[in-house]
């Protein structure tokens, strides 16, 4: 269940980046934060699912589980999820804040 939620967050972060860059021309700071959010979400998926894929592959090929380290990749993957979410939300907030200021000046 955790992997599905994390994957959903990564897709939402990447979707936000694609949506904002297609519909508007975001400022540099907003674009950077959205990009960082999408990258962090993608890396979290790789770090969370990668060790499991190695385990399943080892079980399928060799009939036994392979060691994938001490689990630090899973911990880093779990830390990257909120980092990605915070960066994506800040990017959206900065983008719409800049749009509102620009609309107020016009």
Gaussian input, Z-matrix of N, CA and C with variables (Angstrom, degrees):
# hf/3-21g

backbone

0 1
 N
 C     1     B1
 C     2     B2     1     A1
 N     3     B3     2     A2     1     D1
 C     4     B4     3     A3     2     D2
 C     5     B5     4     A4     3     D3
 N     6     B6     5     A5     4     D4
 C     7     B7     6     A6     5     D5
 C     8     B8     7     A7     6     D6
 N     9     B9     8     A8     7     D7
 C    10    B10     9     A9     8     D8
 C    11    B11    10    A10     9     D9
 N    12    B12    11    A11    10    D10
 C    13    B13    12    A12    11    D11
 C    14    B14    13    A13    12    D12
 N    15    B15    14    A14    13    D13
 C    16    B16    15    A15    14    D14
 C    17    B17    16    A16    15    D15
 N    18    B18    17    A17    16    D16
 C    19    B19    18    A18    17    D17
 C    20    B20    19    A19    18    D18
 N    21    B21    20    A20    19    D19
 C    22    B22    21    A21    20    D20
 C    23    B23    22    A22    21    D21
 N    24    B24    23    A23    22    D22
 C    25    B25    24    A24    23    D23
 C    26    B26    25    A25    24    D24
 N    27    B27    26    A26    25    D25
 C    28    B28    27    A27    26    D26
 C    29    B29    28    A28    27    D27
 N    30    B30    29    A29    28    D28
 C    31    B31    30    A30    29    D29
 C    32    B32    31    A31    30    D30
 N    33    B33    32    A32    31    D31
 C    34    B34    33    A33    32    D32
 C    35    B35    34    A34    33    D33
 N    36    B36    35    A35    34    D34
 C    37    B37    36    A36    35    D35
 C    38    B38    37    A37    36    D36
 N    39    B39    38    A38    37    D37
 C    40    B40    39    A39    38    D38
 C    41    B41    40    A40    39    D39
 N    42    B42    41    A41    40    D40
 C    43    B43    42    A42    41    D41
 C    44    B44    43    A43    42    D42
 N    45    B45    44    A44    43    D43
 C    46    B46    45    A45    44    D44
 C    47    B47    46    A46    45    D45
 N    48    B48    47    A47    46    D46
 C    49    B49    48    A48    47    D47
 C    50    B50    49    A49    48    D48
 N    51    B51    50    A50    49    D49
 C    52    B52    51    A51    50    D50
 C    53    B53    52    A52    51    D51
 N    54    B54    53    A53    52    D52
 C    55    B55    54    A54    53    D53
 C    56    B56    55    A55    54    D54
 N    57    B57    56    A56    55    D55
 C    58    B58    57    A57    56    D56
 C    59    B59    58    A58    57    D57
 N    60    B60    59    A59    58    D58
 C    61    B61    60    A60    59    D59
 C    62    B62    61    A61    60    D60
 N    63    B63    62    A62    61    D61
 C    64    B64    63    A63    62    D62
 C    65    B65    64    A64    63    D63
 N    66    B66    65    A65    64    D64
 C    67    B67    66    A66    65    D65
 C    68    B68    67    A67    66    D66
 N    69    B69    68    A68    67    D67
 C    70    B70    69    A69    68    D68
 C    71    B71    70    A70    69    D69
 N    72    B72    71    A71    70    D70
 C    73    B73    72    A72    71    D71
 C    74    B74    73    A73    72    D72
 N    75    B75    74    A74    73    D73
 C    76    B76    75    A75    74    D74
 C    77    B77    76    A76    75    D75
 N    78    B78    77    A77    76    D76
 C    79    B79    78    A78    77    D77
 C    80    B80    79    A79    78    D78
 N    81    B81    80    A80    79    D79
 C    82    B82    81    A81    80    D80
 C    83    B83    82    A82    81    D81
 N    84    B84    83    A83    82    D82
 C    85    B85    84    A84    83    D83
 C    86    B86    85    A85    84    D84
 N    87    B87    86    A86    85    D85
 C    88    B88    87    A87    86    D86
 C    89    B89    88    A88    87    D87
 N    90    B90    89    A89    88    D88
 C    91    B91    90    A90    89    D89
 C    92    B92    91    A91    90    D90
 N    93    B93    92    A92    91    D91
 C    94    B94    93    A93    92    D92
 C    95    B95    94    A94    93    D93
 N    96    B96    95    A95    94    D94
 C    97    B97    96    A96    95    D95
 C    98    B98    97    A97    96    D96
 N    99    B99    98    A98    97    D97
 C   100   B100    99    A99    98    D98
 C   101   B101   100   A100    99    D99
 N   102   B102   101   A101   100   D100
 C   103   B103   102   A102   101   D101
 C   104   B104   103   A103   102   D102
 N   105   B105   104   A104   103   D103
 C   106   B106   105   A105   104   D104
 C   107   B107   106   A106   105   D105
 N   108   B108   107   A107   106   D106
 C   109   B109   108   A108   107   D107
 C   110   B110   109   A109   108   D108
 N   111   B111   110   A110   109   D109
 C   112   B112   111   A111   110   D110
 C   113   B113   112   A112   111   D111
 N   114   B114   113   A113   112   D112
 C   115   B115   114   A114   113   D113
 C   116   B116   115   A115   114   D114
 N   117   B117   116   A116   115   D115
 C   118   B118   117   A117   116   D116
 C   119   B119   118   A118   117   D117
 N   120   B120   119   A119   118   D118
 C   121   B121   120   A120   119   D119
 C   122   B122   121   A121   120   D120
 N   123   B123   122   A122   121   D121
 C   124   B124   123   A123   122   D122
 C   125   B125   124   A124   123   D123
 N   126   B126   125   A125   124   D124
 C   127   B127   126   A126   125   D125
 C   128   B128   127   A127   126   D126
 N   129   B129   128   A128   127   D127
 C   130   B130   129   A129   128   D128
 C   131   B131   130   A130   129   D129
 N   132   B132   131   A131   130   D130
 C   133   B133   132   A132   131   D131
 C   134   B134   133   A133   132   D132
 N   135   B135   134   A134   133   D133
 C   136   B136   135   A135   134   D134
 C   137   B137   136   A136   135   D135
 N   138   B138   137   A137   136   D136
 C   139   B139   138   A138   137   D137
 C   140   B140   139   A139   138   D138
 N   141   B141   140   A140   139   D139
 C   142   B142   141   A141   140   D140
 C   143   B143   142   A142   141   D141
 N   144   B144   143   A143   142   D142
 C   145   B145   144   A144   143   D143
 C   146   B146   145   A145   144   D144
 N   147   B147   146   A146   145   D145
 C   148   B148   147   A147   146   D146
 C   149   B149   148   A148   147   D147
 N   150   B150   149   A149   148   D148
 C   151   B151   150   A150   149   D149
 C   152   B152   151   A151   150   D150
 N   153   B153   152   A152   151   D151
 C   154   B154   153   A153   152   D152
 C   155   B155   154   A154   153   D153
 N   156   B156   155   A155   154   D154
 C   157   B157   156   A156   155   D155
 C   158   B158   157   A157   156   D156
 N   159   B159   158   A158   157   D157
 C   160   B160   159   A159   158   D158
 C   161   B161   160   A160   159   D159
 N   162   B162   161   A161   160   D160
 C   163   B163   162   A162   161   D161
 C   164   B164   163   A163   162   D162
 N   165   B165   164   A164   163   D163
 C   166   B166   165   A165   164   D164
 C   167   B167   166   A166   165   D165
 N   168   B168   167   A167   166   D166
 C   169   B169   168   A168   167   D167
 C   170   B170   169   A169   168   D168
 N   171   B171   170   A170   169   D169
 C   172   B172   171   A171   170   D170
 C   173   B173   172   A172   171   D171
 N   174   B174   173   A173   172   D172
 C   175   B175   174   A174   173   D173
 C   176   B176   175   A175   174   D174
 N   177   B177   176   A176   175   D175
 C   178   B178   177   A177   176   D176
 C   179   B179   178   A178   177   D177
 N   180   B180   179   A179   178   D178
 C   181   B181   180   A180   179   D179
 C   182   B182   181   A181   180   D180
 N   183   B183   182   A182   181   D181
 C   184   B184   183   A183   182   D182
 C   185   B185   184   A184   183   D183
 N   186   B186   185   A185   184   D184
 C   187   B187   186   A186   185   D185
 C   188   B188   187   A187   186   D186
 N   189   B189   188   A188   187   D187
 C   190   B190   189   A189   188   D188
 C   191   B191   190   A190   189   D189
 N   192   B192   191   A191   190   D190
 C   193   B193   192   A192   191   D191
 C   194   B194   193   A193   192   D192
 N   195   B195   194   A194   193   D193
 C   196   B196   195   A195   194   D194
 C   197   B197   196   A196   195   D195
 N   198   B198   197   A197   196   D196
 C   199   B199   198   A198   197   D197
 C   200   B200   199   A199   198   D198
 N   201   B201   200   A200   199   D199
 C   202   B202   201   A201   200   D200
 C   203   B203   202   A202   201   D201
 N   204   B204   203   A203   202   D202
 C   205   B205   204   A204   203   D203
 C   206   B206   205   A205   204   D204
 N   207   B207   206   A206   205   D205
 C   208   B208   207   A207   206   D206
 C   209   B209   208   A208   207   D207
 N   210   B210   209   A209   208   D208
 C   211   B211   210   A210   209   D209
 C   212   B212   211   A211   210   D210
 N   213   B213   212   A212   211   D211
 C   214   B214   213   A213   212   D212
 C   215   B215   214   A214   213   D213
 N   216   B216   215   A215   214   D214
 C   217   B217   216   A216   215   D215
 C   218   B218   217   A217   216   D216
 N   219   B219   218   A218   217   D217
 C   220   B220   219   A219   218   D218
 C   221   B221   220   A220   219   D219
 N   222   B222   221   A221   220   D220
 C   223   B223   222   A222   221   D221
 C   224   B224   223   A223   222   D222
 N   225   B225   224   A224   223   D223
 C   226   B226   225   A225   224   D224
 C   227   B227   226   A226   225   D225
 N   228   B228   227   A227   226   D226
 C   229   B229   228   A228   227   D227
 C   230   B230   229   A229   228   D228
 N   231   B231   230   A230   229   D229
 C   232   B232   231   A231   230   D230
 C   233   B233   232   A232   231   D231
 N   234   B234   233   A233   232   D232
 C   235   B235   234   A234   233   D233
 C   236   B236   235   A235   234   D234
 N   237   B237   236   A236   235   D235
 C   238   B238   237   A237   236   D236
 C   239   B239   238   A238   237   D237
 N   240   B240   239   A239   238   D238
 C   241   B241   240   A240   239   D239
 C   242   B242   241   A241   240   D240
 N   243   B243   242   A242   241   D241
 C   244   B244   243   A243   242   D242
 C   245   B245   244   A244   243   D243
 N   246   B246   245   A245   244   D244
 C   247   B247   246   A246   245   D245
 C   248   B248   247   A247   246   D246
 N   249   B249   248   A248   247   D247
 C   250   B250   249   A249   248   D248
 C   251   B251   250   A250   249   D249
 N   252   B252   251   A251   250   D250
 C   253   B253   252   A252   251   D251
 C   254   B254   253   A253   252   D252
 N   255   B255   254   A254   253   D253
 C   256   B256   255   A255   254   D254
 C   257   B257   256   A256   255   D255
 N   258   B258   257   A257   256   D256
 C   259   B259   258   A258   257   D257
 C   260   B260   259   A259   258   D258
 N   261   B261   260   A260   259   D259
 C   262   B262   261   A261   260   D260
 C   263   B263   262   A262   261   D261
 N   264   B264   263   A263   262   D262
 C   265   B265   264   A264   263   D263
 C   266   B266   265   A265   264   D264
 N   267   B267   266   A266   265   D265
 C   268   B268   267   A267   266   D266
 C   269   B269   268   A268   267   D267
 N   270   B270   269   A269   268   D268
 C   271   B271   270   A270   269   D269
 C   272   B272   271   A271   270   D270
 N   273   B273   272   A272   271   D271
 C   274   B274   273   A273   272   D272
 C   275   B275   274   A274   273   D273
 N   276   B276   275   A275   274   D274
 C   277   B277   276   A276   275   D275
 C   278   B278   277   A277   276   D276
 N   279   B279   278   A278   277   D277
 C   280   B280   279   A279   278   D278
 C   281   B281   280   A280   279   D279
 N   282   B282   281   A281   280   D280
 C   283   B283   282   A282   281   D281
 C   284   B284   283   A283   282   D282
 N   285   B285   284   A284   283   D283
 C   286   B286   285   A285   284   D284
 C   287   B287   286   A286   285   D285
 N   288   B288   287   A287   286   D286
 C   289   B289   288   A288   287   D287
 C   290   B290   289   A289   288   D288
 N   291   B291   290   A290   289   D289
 C   292   B292   291   A291   290   D290
 C   293   B293   292   A292   291   D291
 N   294   B294   293   A293   292   D292
 C   295   B295   294   A294   293   D293
 C   296   B296   295   A295   294   D294
 N   297   B297   296   A296   295   D295
 C   298   B298   297   A297   296   D296
 C   299   B299   298   A298   297   D297
 N   300   B300   299   A299   298   D298
 C   301   B301   300   A300   299   D299
 C   302   B302   301   A301   300   D300
 N   303   B303   302   A302   301   D301
 C   304   B304   303   A303   302   D302
 C   305   B305   304   A304   303   D303
 N   306   B306   305   A305   304   D304
 C   307   B307   306   A306   305   D305
 C   308   B308   307   A307   306   D306
 N   309   B309   308   A308   307   D307
 C   310   B310   309   A309   308   D308
 C   311   B311   310   A310   309   D309
 N   312   B312   311   A311   310   D310
 C   313   B313   312   A312   311   D311
 C   314   B314   313   A313   312   D312
 N   315   B315   314   A314   313   D313
 C   316   B316   315   A315   314   D314
 C   317   B317   316   A316   315   D315

   B1=1.4490
   B2=1.5255
   B3=1.3339
   B4=1.4594
   B5=1.5230
   B6=1.3344
   B7=1.4499
   B8=1.5274
   B9=1.3059
   B10=1.4618
   B11=1.5281
   B12=1.3138
   B13=1.4670
   B14=1.5217
   B15=1.3216
   B16=1.4599
   B17=1.5263
   B18=1.3051
   B19=1.4578
   B20=1.5184
   B21=1.3226
   B22=1.4579
   B23=1.5205
   B24=1.3329
   B25=1.4647
   B26=1.5264
   B27=1.3138
   B28=1.4700
   B29=1.5238
   B30=1.3325
   B31=1.4645
   B32=1.5266
   B33=1.3216
   B34=1.4664
   B35=1.5272
   B36=1.3246
   B37=1.4647
   B38=1.5228
   B39=1.3141
   B40=1.4714
   B41=1.5282
   B42=1.3162
   B43=1.4618
   B44=1.5097
   B45=1.3380
   B46=1.4674
   B47=1.5196
   B48=1.3267
   B49=1.4642
   B50=1.5252
   B51=1.3195
   B52=1.4651
   B53=1.5270
   B54=1.3178
   B55=1.4622
   B56=1.5211
   B57=1.3159
   B58=1.4692
   B59=1.5215
   B60=1.3294
   B61=1.4670
   B62=1.5195
   B63=1.3403
   B64=1.4705
   B65=1.5211
   B66=1.3203
   B67=1.4556
   B68=1.5286
   B69=1.3084
   B70=1.4536
   B71=1.5203
   B72=1.3007
   B73=1.4580
   B74=1.5250
   B75=1.3365
   B76=1.4709
   B77=1.5212
   B78=1.3144
   B79=1.4635
   B80=1.5251
   B81=1.3074
   B82=1.4696
   B83=1.5235
   B84=1.3277
   B85=1.4662
   B86=1.5286
   B87=1.3262
   B88=1.4633
   B89=1.5219
   B90=1.3266
   B91=1.4647
   B92=1.5241
   B93=1.3252
   B94=1.4712
   B95=1.5168
   B96=1.3240
   B97=1.4639
   B98=1.5243
   B99=1.3257
   B100=1.4654
   B101=1.5225
   B102=1.3231
   B103=1.4619
   B104=1.5226
   B105=1.3288
   B106=1.4702
   B107=1.5255
   B108=1.3294
   B109=1.4668
   B110=1.5180
   B111=1.3327
   B112=1.4710
   B113=1.5253
   B114=1.3215
   B115=1.4726
   B116=1.5210
   B117=1.3340
   B118=1.4676
   B119=1.5258
   B120=1.3276
   B121=1.4639
   B122=1.5171
   B123=1.3203
   B124=1.4706
   B125=1.5193
   B126=1.3211
   B127=1.4685
   B128=1.5207
   B129=1.3216
   B130=1.4667
   B131=1.5216
   B132=1.3274
   B133=1.4632
   B134=1.5197
   B135=1.3310
   B136=1.4691
   B137=1.5256
   B138=1.3310
   B139=1.4650
   B140=1.5254
   B141=1.3149
   B142=1.4629
   B143=1.5285
   B144=1.3146
   B145=1.4599
   B146=1.5258
   B147=1.3323
   B148=1.4649
   B149=1.5191
   B150=1.3376
   B151=1.4680
   B152=1.5259
   B153=1.3264
   B154=1.4657
   B155=1.5204
   B156=1.3212
   B157=1.4635
   B158=1.5202
   B159=1.3265
   B160=1.4617
   B161=1.5281
   B162=1.3298
   B163=1.4667
   B164=1.5210
   B165=1.3360
   B166=1.4600
   B167=1.5241
   B168=1.3213
   B169=1.4550
   B170=1.5296
   B171=1.3242
   B172=1.4602
   B173=1.5128
   B174=1.3117
   B175=1.4577
   B176=1.5315
   B177=1.3237
   B178=1.4639
   B179=1.5256
   B180=1.3332
   B181=1.4665
   B182=1.5227
   B183=1.3245
   B184=1.4630
   B185=1.5176
   B186=1.3200
   B187=1.4493
   B188=1.5219
   B189=1.3252
   B190=1.4755
   B191=1.5229
   B192=1.3099
   B193=1.4595
   B194=1.5234
   B195=1.3152
   B196=1.4616
   B197=1.5171
   B198=1.3114
   B199=1.4514
   B200=1.5212
   B201=1.3179
   B202=1.4642
   B203=1.5232
   B204=1.2782
   B205=1.4649
   B206=1.5083
   B207=1.3088
   B208=1.4581
   B209=1.5259
   B210=1.3006
   B211=1.4584
   B212=1.5149
   B213=1.3264
   B214=1.4597
   B215=1.5202
   B216=1.3426
   B217=1.4663
   B218=1.5247
   B219=1.3288
   B220=1.4612
   B221=1.5239
   B222=1.3299
   B223=1.4608
   B224=1.5118
   B225=1.3285
   B226=1.4704
   B227=1.5230
   B228=1.3247
   B229=1.4630
   B230=1.5140
   B231=1.3238
   B232=1.4651
   B233=1.5222
   B234=1.3224
   B235=1.4645
   B236=1.5276
   B237=1.3274
   B238=1.4624
   B239=1.5265
   B240=1.3114
   B241=1.4641
   B242=1.5308
   B243=1.3378
   B244=1.4671
   B245=1.5283
   B246=1.3307
   B247=1.4707
   B248=1.5254
   B249=1.3243
   B250=1.4546
   B251=1.5165
   B252=1.3169
   B253=1.4645
   B254=1.5196
   B255=1.3175
   B256=1.4661
   B257=1.5239
   B258=1.3322
   B259=1.4636
   B260=1.5252
   B261=1.3165
   B262=1.4635
   B263=1.5263
   B264=1.3166
   B265=1.4664
   B266=1.5216
   B267=1.3311
   B268=1.4666
   B269=1.5282
   B270=1.3245
   B271=1.4625
   B272=1.5163
   B273=1.3335
   B274=1.4673
   B275=1.5252
   B276=1.3242
   B277=1.4669
   B278=1.5297
   B279=1.3272
   B280=1.4630
   B281=1.5275
   B282=1.3183
   B283=1.4630
   B284=1.5190
   B285=1.3206
   B286=1.4559
   B287=1.5341
   B288=1.3297
   B289=1.4625
   B290=1.5198
   B291=1.3159
   B292=1.4680
   B293=1.5261
   B294=1.3298
   B295=1.4760
   B296=1.5177
   B297=1.3355
   B298=1.4702
   B299=1.5239
   B300=1.3376
   B301=1.4805
   B302=1.5219
   B303=1.3290
   B304=1.4652
   B305=1.5300
   B306=1.3153
   B307=1.4581
   B308=1.5346
   B309=1.3327
   B310=1.4608
   B311=1.5200
   B312=1.3047
   B313=1.4761
   B314=1.5181
   B315=1.3158
   B316=1.4825
   B317=1.5012
   A1=110.10
   A2=116.52
   A3=120.45
   A4=110.61
   A5=117.07
   A6=120.78
   A7=111.28
   A8=116.67
   A9=120.48
   A10=110.76
   A11=116.79
   A12=120.49
   A13=110.30
   A14=116.83
   A15=120.51
   A16=110.39
   A17=117.15
   A18=120.64
   A19=112.28
   A20=115.88
   A21=120.25
   A22=110.68
   A23=117.51
   A24=120.82
   A25=111.12
   A26=117.32
   A27=120.40
   A28=110.78
   A29=116.84
   A30=119.91
   A31=111.71
   A32=116.83
   A33=120.60
   A34=109.93
   A35=117.35
   A36=120.30
   A37=111.15
   A38=117.14
   A39=120.54
   A40=110.28
   A41=117.03
   A42=120.60
   A43=112.94
   A44=116.63
   A45=120.07
   A46=111.11
   A47=115.99
   A48=119.88
   A49=110.17
   A50=117.43
   A51=120.65
   A52=111.42
   A53=117.44
   A54=121.27
   A55=111.89
   A56=115.85
   A57=119.41
   A58=111.00
   A59=117.83
   A60=119.28
   A61=112.35
   A62=118.58
   A63=120.30
   A64=112.21
   A65=116.64
   A66=119.86
   A67=113.13
   A68=117.03
   A69=121.12
   A70=109.38
   A71=114.41
   A72=120.26
   A73=106.83
   A74=117.14
   A75=119.10
   A76=111.80
   A77=114.33
   A78=120.34
   A79=109.16
   A80=115.03
   A81=120.06
   A82=112.14
   A83=117.64
   A84=120.49
   A85=111.18
   A86=116.53
   A87=119.68
   A88=110.93
   A89=116.03
   A90=120.04
   A91=110.56
   A92=117.26
   A93=120.28
   A94=111.29
   A95=116.67
   A96=119.45
   A97=111.44
   A98=117.23
   A99=119.65
   A100=111.16
   A101=116.60
   A102=120.17
   A103=110.62
   A104=116.67
   A105=120.45
   A106=109.95
   A107=116.84
   A108=120.30
   A109=112.42
   A110=116.03
   A111=119.64
   A112=111.54
   A113=117.05
   A114=120.40
   A115=110.73
   A116=117.34
   A117=120.38
   A118=110.57
   A119=117.05
   A120=119.61
   A121=111.88
   A122=116.42
   A123=120.05
   A124=111.44
   A125=116.49
   A126=119.61
   A127=111.73
   A128=116.41
   A129=118.37
   A130=110.61
   A131=116.98
   A132=120.26
   A133=110.39
   A134=116.34
   A135=120.33
   A136=110.34
   A137=116.88
   A138=120.22
   A139=112.84
   A140=117.06
   A141=119.49
   A142=112.42
   A143=116.78
   A144=120.42
   A145=111.76
   A146=117.46
   A147=121.25
   A148=114.21
   A149=119.06
   A150=119.14
   A151=113.79
   A152=116.81
   A153=119.19
   A154=111.49
   A155=116.65
   A156=119.39
   A157=111.14
   A158=117.15
   A159=120.52
   A160=110.12
   A161=116.53
   A162=120.02
   A163=111.19
   A164=116.64
   A165=119.88
   A166=111.49
   A167=116.74
   A168=120.42
   A169=110.98
   A170=116.69
   A171=120.69
   A172=111.99
   A173=116.09
   A174=120.05
   A175=110.87
   A176=116.93
   A177=120.52
   A178=111.95
   A179=117.01
   A180=120.29
   A181=113.24
   A182=116.20
   A183=120.07
   A184=113.74
   A185=118.10
   A186=121.12
   A187=113.69
   A188=116.45
   A189=120.09
   A190=108.11
   A191=114.69
   A192=119.43
   A193=110.18
   A194=115.43
   A195=121.10
   A196=109.26
   A197=117.05
   A198=121.72
   A199=109.09
   A200=116.47
   A201=120.71
   A202=111.97
   A203=118.28
   A204=120.47
   A205=112.17
   A206=114.30
   A207=120.46
   A208=114.10
   A209=117.89
   A210=120.56
   A211=114.23
   A212=117.75
   A213=119.33
   A214=111.71
   A215=118.33
   A216=120.60
   A217=110.43
   A218=116.67
   A219=119.42
   A220=111.07
   A221=116.45
   A222=120.20
   A223=112.35
   A224=116.25
   A225=119.81
   A226=109.89
   A227=116.41
   A228=119.93
   A229=112.03
   A230=116.92
   A231=120.37
   A232=111.97
   A233=117.57
   A234=121.10
   A235=110.53
   A236=117.49
   A237=120.75
   A238=113.00
   A239=118.07
   A240=120.51
   A241=111.08
   A242=119.81
   A243=117.84
   A244=112.86
   A245=117.37
   A246=119.56
   A247=109.41
   A248=116.65
   A249=120.54
   A250=112.72
   A251=116.38
   A252=119.98
   A253=111.95
   A254=116.88
   A255=120.70
   A256=110.28
   A257=117.38
   A258=120.46
   A259=111.15
   A260=117.75
   A261=120.60
   A262=111.39
   A263=116.55
   A264=119.84
   A265=110.30
   A266=117.99
   A267=120.31
   A268=111.28
   A269=116.84
   A270=119.91
   A271=112.01
   A272=116.77
   A273=120.73
   A274=110.53
   A275=117.29
   A276=121.02
   A277=110.07
   A278=117.77
   A279=120.47
   A280=111.18
   A281=116.84
   A282=119.87
   A283=111.43
   A284=116.66
   A285=118.97
   A286=111.86
   A287=117.57
   A288=120.06
   A289=111.40
   A290=117.16
   A291=121.00
   A292=110.77
   A293=116.73
   A294=119.80
   A295=111.66
   A296=116.21
   A297=119.36
   A298=111.15
   A299=116.95
   A300=119.71
   A301=111.02
   A302=116.83
   A303=120.20
   A304=110.60
   A305=117.34
   A306=121.36
   A307=110.46
   A308=116.78
   A309=120.95
   A310=112.47
   A311=117.60
   A312=121.62
   A313=111.68
   A314=116.42
   A315=119.46
   A316=112.85
   D1=-40.99
   D2=-179.73
   D3=-61.38
   D4=-38.83
   D5=-179.14
   D6=-67.57
   D7=-36.40
   D8=178.51
   D9=-66.80
   D10=-42.61
   D11=178.74
   D12=-65.84
   D13=-42.98
   D14=178.51
   D15=-62.86
   D16=-42.36
   D17=177.46
   D18=-62.80
   D19=-39.64
   D20=177.29
   D21=-62.85
   D22=-43.50
   D23=177.57
   D24=-61.36
   D25=-41.74
   D26=179.57
   D27=-63.74
   D28=-40.93
   D29=177.47
   D30=-65.37
   D31=-39.36
   D32=178.52
   D33=-64.67
   D34=-42.90
   D35=179.75
   D36=-63.04
   D37=-44.87
   D38=178.27
   D39=-66.22
   D40=-38.42
   D41=177.61
   D42=-64.77
   D43=-39.90
   D44=176.36
   D45=-61.22
   D46=-44.33
   D47=178.73
   D48=-60.09
   D49=-46.93
   D50=-179.17
   D51=-65.09
   D52=-42.65
   D53=-178.45
   D54=-64.28
   D55=-48.49
   D56=-177.06
   D57=-65.49
   D58=-41.38
   D59=-178.69
   D60=-72.62
   D61=-26.33
   D62=177.62
   D63=-79.16
   D64=-41.17
   D65=-174.78
   D66=-83.48
   D67=-33.67
   D68=-176.99
   D69=-134.09
   D70=171.65
   D71=173.97
   D72=-109.06
   D73=90.91
   D74=-174.57
   D75=-69.30
   D76=155.85
   D77=176.20
   D78=-65.03
   D79=165.89
   D80=-175.37
   D81=-61.12
   D82=-42.73
   D83=-178.41
   D84=-65.13
   D85=-42.26
   D86=178.74
   D87=-63.39
   D88=-44.23
   D89=-179.62
   D90=-63.20
   D91=-40.82
   D92=179.02
   D93=-62.94
   D94=-46.25
   D95=-179.12
   D96=-64.63
   D97=-40.42
   D98=177.58
   D99=-65.18
   D100=-38.73
   D101=178.68
   D102=-66.72
   D103=-43.22
   D104=177.73
   D105=-60.88
   D106=-41.45
   D107=178.25
   D108=-61.56
   D109=-44.03
   D110=179.71
   D111=-67.10
   D112=-40.27
   D113=179.07
   D114=-66.95
   D115=-43.46
   D116=179.23
   D117=-62.95
   D118=-40.38
   D119=177.64
   D120=-63.97
   D121=-41.56
   D122=178.90
   D123=-66.07
   D124=-43.50
   D125=178.41
   D126=-63.97
   D127=-36.54
   D128=179.13
   D129=-63.47
   D130=-38.06
   D131=177.33
   D132=-63.86
   D133=-45.76
   D134=-179.62
   D135=-61.43
   D136=-43.97
   D137=-177.38
   D138=-72.32
   D139=-28.48
   D140=179.14
   D141=-83.76
   D142=-40.00
   D143=-174.87
   D144=-90.20
   D145=-30.07
   D146=-178.17
   D147=-53.08
   D148=-52.64
   D149=178.52
   D150=-59.94
   D151=-35.44
   D152=177.65
   D153=-66.79
   D154=-39.00
   D155=178.17
   D156=-64.79
   D157=-37.48
   D158=177.37
   D159=-64.42
   D160=-41.67
   D161=177.73
   D162=-62.06
   D163=-47.01
   D164=-179.12
   D165=-65.36
   D166=-39.19
   D167=178.95
   D168=-64.91
   D169=-43.21
   D170=177.49
   D171=-62.65
   D172=-39.53
   D173=178.15
   D174=-66.60
   D175=-40.44
   D176=-178.94
   D177=-70.58
   D178=-39.45
   D179=-175.55
   D180=-84.65
   D181=-41.05
   D182=-171.76
   D183=-111.61
   D184=-6.61
   D185=179.30
   D186=75.48
   D187=11.86
   D188=176.94
   D189=-147.36
   D190=161.01
   D191=-179.84
   D192=-80.75
   D193=139.77
   D194=177.31
   D195=-94.70
   D196=149.48
   D197=175.95
   D198=-78.23
   D199=134.60
   D200=-179.73
   D201=-118.55
   D202=22.35
   D203=177.72
   D204=104.57
   D205=-162.78
   D206=-173.46
   D207=-93.97
   D208=5.80
   D209=179.08
   D210=88.71
   D211=7.83
   D212=-179.64
   D213=-67.03
   D214=-29.33
   D215=177.29
   D216=-63.01
   D217=-38.93
   D218=177.76
   D219=-64.16
   D220=-41.59
   D221=178.80
   D222=-64.46
   D223=-42.45
   D224=178.47
   D225=-66.04
   D226=-39.61
   D227=177.64
   D228=-60.82
   D229=-40.66
   D230=178.58
   D231=-68.30
   D232=-32.49
   D233=178.00
   D234=-71.90
   D235=-34.78
   D236=-177.84
   D237=-69.86
   D238=-22.85
   D239=-179.80
   D240=-61.65
   D241=-55.44
   D242=179.27
   D243=-67.75
   D244=-30.78
   D245=177.06
   D246=-61.17
   D247=-45.95
   D248=178.19
   D249=-62.60
   D250=-41.98
   D251=179.28
   D252=-63.95
   D253=-44.73
   D254=-179.61
   D255=-63.16
   D256=-44.85
   D257=179.78
   D258=-63.01
   D259=-41.59
   D260=179.40
   D261=-65.00
   D262=-44.63
   D263=179.93
   D264=-64.58
   D265=-43.05
   D266=178.04
   D267=-62.80
   D268=-38.90
   D269=178.01
   D270=-62.25
   D271=-42.99
   D272=178.23
   D273=-65.78
   D274=-43.87
   D275=-179.53
   D276=-62.56
   D277=-45.49
   D278=178.72
   D279=-63.44
   D280=-39.35
   D281=-179.94
   D282=-63.40
   D283=-49.75
   D284=-178.40
   D285=-71.83
   D286=-29.63
   D287=173.73
   D288=-63.77
   D289=-42.45
   D290=177.94
   D291=-66.03
   D292=-38.15
   D293=178.20
   D294=-65.40
   D295=-40.76
   D296=179.10
   D297=-66.26
   D298=-40.39
   D299=176.90
   D300=-63.77
   D301=-41.81
   D302=179.64
   D303=-65.90
   D304=-37.79
   D305=178.63
   D306=-68.90
   D307=-35.36
   D308=178.58
   D309=-68.53
   D310=-30.69
   D311=179.17
   D312=-75.90
   D313=-27.80
   D314=-174.84
   D315=-79.13

